[in-house]
């Protein structure tokens, strides 16, 4: 019985920290996507060619679309605004990247495997399913969403 009371209080402490961890998760994702977006925009012709070699249909359109979604993700994740809305297209980008680029390299990130994109996918899934947390514009404007 005493342990149950202790554990409930301990869990309550975790609930106070939850907002900080959701903020941290959003910022980690924003930094990761900012580098990916920057690299794509700086070398767009090469990215279009690369997307073509991967067999993507309309590689020019998709290169600009993916890069634009990543930039939007950086801004929206940083602000915690429309987090659930931007999480879904970013999850799709991560799934496609895992399947078409990283999967054949195995799991480990040192081998350009799918480890990091999988972590991003899981974090985006948490944001999609649970929202952006207490320290976000979503919480300020759309409490309870």
TIZAMAR-132424 format. One record per residue: y, z, x of N, C-alpha, C, O, CB in turn; residue in three letters. Coordinates in steps of 0.02 Angstrom, whole numbers, plus 32768, in hexadecimal, padded with zeros to 4 digits. Glycine has a CB too. Layout:
<recs>
YZXYZXYZXYZXYZXALA ...
</recs>
This chain:
<recs>
7FC480008029800080008000803F8000802B806F7FDC801D8000803C7FD1UNK 803F8028805F8079802C808B80847FE980AE80BD7FD480B88071806480BFUNK 804D7FC780C180547F8780E280727F5380B3809A7F2A80C880117F6F80FDUNK 805F7F558073807A7F27804180C57F2E803B80E97EFC803680597F337FFEUNK 80DD7F6C803A81257F78803681487F5E8075817C7F3D807181347FC3802CUNK 812A7F6D80AF81467F5580EE814A7F0880EE817D7EEB8101811B7F6E8129UNK 81137EE980D781117EA080D981447E8180AA81627E4E80BA80CC7E8780C7UNK 814E7E9F807081827E86804181C77E8A806181EF7E5C805A81817EAD7FFFUNK 81D67EC1808282177EC880A4821E7E9780DE82537E7A80E982207F1180BDUNK 81E87E8E810181E77E5E813981F37E18811F82197DF1813D81A37E62815EUNK 81D37E0680E781DD7DC480C982257DBB80B282417D8580B881AD7DBA808EUNK 82437DEF809882897DEB808382B67DDC80BE82E67DB680B8829E7E2D8061UNK 82A77DFA80F782CE7DEC813482C87DA2814582F97D83815882B47E18816FUNK 828C7D86813F82827D3F814C82AA7D13811D82C37CDE813182397D2D8146UNK 82B17D2980DE82D97D0280AE83227CFF80C283437CCC80B782D37D228068UNK 833C7D3480E183817D3280F983897CFF813283BE7CDF813783977D788112UNK 83577CF8815B835B7CCA8194834D7C82817F835B7C5481A683297CDF81C9UNK 83327C778144831D7C34812F83557C018134834A7BCA814D83037C3780E8UNK 83917C12811E83C97BE4811F83DA7BCD816683EA7B93817184067C058100UNK 83D67BFB819683E47BEB81DB83B07BB981F583C17B89821983E47C2B8207UNK 83717BC381E4833C7B9681FC83417B5181DB83337B1E81FB82F87BB481EFUNK 83547B4F819B835E7B0D817B83997AE9819B83957AAC81A6836A7B16812FUNK 83CE7B0C81AB84067AEE81CE83F07AD3821183FF7A9B822484407B2181D7UNK 83CB7AFC823783B27AE6827883857AA9827383897A7C829C838C7B1F8299UNK 83597AA88240832D7A6F823683557A308229834779FB824482FC7A7C81FCUNK 83887A3581FE83B279FB81EF83D679E3822D83DB79A6823983E57A0C81B8UNK 83F07A108256841579FD829183E779DE82C683FB79AE82E8843A7A3982AEUNK 83AB79F882CE837B79DB82FD836B799382E8836A79668312833A7A068301UNK 835F798982A883527945828F838E79188299838778DE82AD833F79478244UNK 83CA7931828D840679098295840E78F382DD841F78B982EA84447930827EUNK 84037920830C8408790D835383D478D8836483E378A8838783FF794C8380UNK 839778E1834D836278B0835B8372786C833F836978398361832078C9833EUNK 8389786A83018399782A82E383D9780C830083E177CF830183A178318298UNK 840678358319844478198336843477F18375845177BD8380847678518347UNK 8406780A839D83F377E583DA83CF77A583C883DD777083E683C678118407UNK 83A177A88398837D776C838383AD7737836783A876FC83778347777D834FUNK 83DC774D833D840C771F831F843A77018354844876C583538436774382E8UNK 8452772B8381847F771383B6845D76DD83E0847A76A983EE8495774D83E4UNK 841F76E983F383FB76B9841C83F1767783F683F67641841483B776D68432UNK 83E3767B83B683DA763E838F841B76178389841C75DA839383BE764E8349UNK 84517639837A84917616837184A975F883B384C875C283B384C676468356UNK 849C761983EB84B275FF842C848A75C1844184A27599846984AC76358461UNK 844E75BA842884237582843D8407755E840083CC754D83FF83EA759B846AUNK 8430755183CF84187535838F83F274F3839883BD74EC83788452752A8361UNK 840974C383C083E1748683C7839A749383E2836A747483CB8405745583F6UNK 839474C18411835274D2842B832874F683F682EB74EC83F3835974FE846BUNK 8347751F83CE832375438398830A7511836582D17517834E835175788377UNK 833374E18353831E74AD832482E17487833F82B1747A831B8358747C8314UNK 82E57475837E82AD7452839D826E747E839E82387466838F82BF743C83E5UNK 827674BE83B0823F74ED83B2821F74F5836D81E274F483668256753183CDUNK 824974FD8339822F750382F5820774C582E281D474C982BF8269750E82C3UNK 821E748B82FA81F8744D82ED81B4744E830F8183743982F1822074118306UNK 81B17467834D8171746983708141749C834F810474968355817B747C83B9UNK 815D74CD832C813374FD8309811974E282C780EF750182A58159753E82FCUNK 813174A782B4811A74878277813F749C82398128748F820180D27495826EUNK 817974BD824281A174D1820781BE749381E781D77467820A81D97503821BUNK 81BC748E81A581DD745581838229745E818982427496818E81C774518138UNK 824D7428818882967426819082AF745B81C282D1748A81B082B87432814CUNK 829C7452820282AC7486823482F67493823C830A74CC824A828F74718276UNK 8321746082348369746C823B8382749B820583A674CA8213838F742A8237UNK 836F748D81C8838474B9819083697500819A838E75308192836B749C814CUNK 8329750581AB830B754881B38329756F81ED833175AC81EA82C0754281BCUNK 833A754C82238359756F825C839B758E824883A975C782598363753E8298UNK 83C47567822584047583820E83FB75B981D9841F75EB81D88431754B81F2UNK 83CA75AF81AD83BD75E1817983A67623819783C076588186838975C78147UNK 8374762081C3835A765D81E383917680820A839976BD8205831F764D8211UNK 83B7765B823083EE7679825884227699822B843B76CF823B840E76448284UNK 8433767981F48464769481C6844B76D381A384707703819B847776608192UNK 840B76D2818F83EE770E817083ED774881A283FB7781818F83A676FF8156UNK 83DE773981E183DE776E82138424778B821D842C77C8822483C377538256UNK 84577761821F849C777A822584AE77A481E884CB77DA81EF84CD773F822EUNK 849E778B81AD84AC77B28170848777F4817384A27828815F8497778A8131UNK 844977F3818D8423783081938444786381C18445789E81B383DE782181ADUNK 845F784B81F884827878822784BB789C820384C178D98208849D78508264UNK 84E3787781E0851D789481BE850778C38186851D78FC8182854B785C81A1UNK 84DA78AB815B84C778D28120849D7910813384A579458115849F78A780F0UNK 8472790A8165844B7944817A84797978819B847079B481918414792F81ABUNK 84A8796181C384D7799081E384FE79B781AF850679F481B58508796A8211UNK 85157995817B853C79B68146851079DB811485277A0680F0856779848122UNK 84D179C9811284A579E480DF84B979C9809A84B879EE806984A77A3180DFUNK 84CB798B809884E3796B805A84B179348046849F790A806F852A794E8064UNK 849C79358007846A79057FEE842C7904801A840F78CF8027848978BE7FE9UNK 8418793E803183E27944806183A079288045837D7904806883D9798D8075UNK 8390793A8007835279217FEA835478D57FE2832178B37FE9834579427FA5UNK 838F78BB7FD5839678737FCB838C784C800C836A7819800C83DB78637FAFUNK 83A77864804383A078418083835D784F80A48346782780CD83D9785580B2UNK 833D7886809282FD789880B282C8786380A382A0785380CF82E578DC809AUNK 82C6784980678292781A8054829377D9807D826077C680988297780B800BUNK 82CC77B6808282CC777A80AC82BE778980F582A077608118830E775580A5UNK 82D477C3810D82C577D48153827A77E2815B825E77D3818F82EF78128169UNK 825B77FF81298213780A812B81EE77C7812E81BD77C0815281FB783380EEUNK 82067797810881E67754810881ED7735814D81BE771881678207772680D2UNK 8228773B816B8233772181AF8202774181E081E5771F820A827C772D81C6UNK 81F9778381DA81CB77A682078183779081FC815D7787822C81D177F281FDUNK 816F778781BE812B777081AF811E772B81CD80EA771F81EC811E776F8164UNK 814D76FE81C3814576BA81DE814476BD822B811C769A824B817F768C81C6UNK 816F76E68248816F76EC8292812D770882AB811376F182DE81AA771982A9UNK 81127739828980D27756829E809C7721829C8077771882CD80BF77928271UNK 809776FE8264806176CE825B8068769182898037767A82A5805E76B78212UNK 80A47676829080AC763682B380BD763E82FE80B2760F832480E2760E8293UNK 80D77677831280ED767E835880C576B3837E80AF76A783B68136768F835AUNK 80BC76ED836080A37727838680597736837F803B775283AD80C977628371UNK 803A772583477FF6773B83397FC47725836E7F99774C83827FE0772082F6UNK 7FCA76E783847F9976CE83B57FA076EF83FA7F7476E784257FA1768383BDUNK 7FD6771584057FE0773884447FC4777F84427FC877A48474802A773B8455UNK 7FA77793840A7F8C77D784057FC1780883EE7FF777F483D87F6F77ED8448UNK 7FB1784783F27FDC787C83D88016788E8406804F789583F07FB378B983C9UNK 800878978446803878B784748077788D847F807478508488801678C384B6UNK 80B078B0847D80F0788E848580F7787184CB811B784084D5812978BD8476UNK 80D7788F84FD80DB7875854280BF782F854780D0780A857680B678A48572UNK 8094781B8519807677D98518809677AC84E38079777A84CF802B77DD850DUNK 80D277BF84CB80F4779D849480C9779E845580C7776F842D8104775484A7UNK 80A677D7844D807C77E1841280A477F583D580E277F383D6804778158420UNK 8081780783A180A27814836180B7785D835780CA78708320807478008329UNK 80B37886838B80C278CD8384810978DA836A811178FC833880BA78EF83C8UNK 813C78BF838A818178CD8376819178AE833281AD78D0830781B278B283ABUNK 817F786F8325818C785482E28167787C82AB8180788282748176780B82DEUNK 812D789782BC810978C1828B812F7901827E81347916824480C278D082A4UNK 814A792082B28173795D82A881B0794D827D81C17972824F8189797A82EDUNK 81D07915828B820A7900826381F578F6821A8217790C81EC822978BF827FUNK 81BC78D5821081A378C981CD8196790B81A881A97911816E8163789F81CFUNK 8178793B81CA816A797B81AB81AA79A1819A81B079BF8165813E79A681D9UNK 81DB79A081C8821A79C281BA823F79A18181825B79C38155824779C381F9UNK 823F795F817F825E793B8148823B794A8106825B794F80D2825E78EF8156UNK 81F97950810981D3796380CD81E779A880B481EC79B280778189796280DCUNK 81F279D680E1820A7A1980CC824F7A1480AB825B7A348078820D7A488109UNK 827B79EE80C882BE79E680AB82BB79C2806882DF79D4803982EC79C080DBUNK 8290799080638289796B8024826E79997FED828579977FB4825A792F802DUNK 823D79C27FFE821C79EC7FCB82427A2D7FBD823E7A487F8681D679FC7FE0UNK 82667A477FEF82867A897FE782D27A877FE582F17AB97FD282707AB6801DUNK 82EF7A507FF983387A4D7FFB83537A5F8040832D7A6B806F83567A7B7FC7UNK 83957A60804583B57A65808683C67AAC809C83DC7AB780D483F47A3E8086UNK 83BB7ADD807083C77B228083840C7B3B807084367B16805783BD7B2A80CDUNK 84167B7B807C84527B9E806884917B84808A84C67B81806B844B7BE88076UNK 848C7B7180C984C77B5C80EF84CD7B1080EE84C17AEE812084C37B758138UNK 84DF7AF680B484E37AAE80AA85147A9F807285237ACA8049849E7A90809AUNK 852D7A62807285587A4D803B85307A447FFB854B7A4D7FC4857C7A0B804DUNK 84F07A34800184C67A317FC684C67A747FA284CD7A777F65847E7A1C7FD8UNK 84BF7AAA7FC884BE7AED7FAA85027AFD7F8A85057B1C7F5584AC7B227FDFUNK 85377AE97FAB857A7AF67F9285887AD07F5185A37AEC7F2285AE7AE47FC7UNK 85757A917F5085857A667F16854F7A677EE0855F7A617EA4858F7A207F2EUNK 85117A6E7EF484D97A677EC384AA7AA37EC8846E7A9A7ED184B27A257ED1UNK 84C47ADF7EC2849B7B1C7EC8845A7B157EA184597AFF7E6784C27B597EB0UNK 84247B287EC283E37B267EA183C07AE47EA583897ADD7E8B83EB7B397E5BUNK 83DE7AB27EC583BD7A707ECB83A07A687F1083827A357F1F83ED7A377EBCUNK 
</recs>
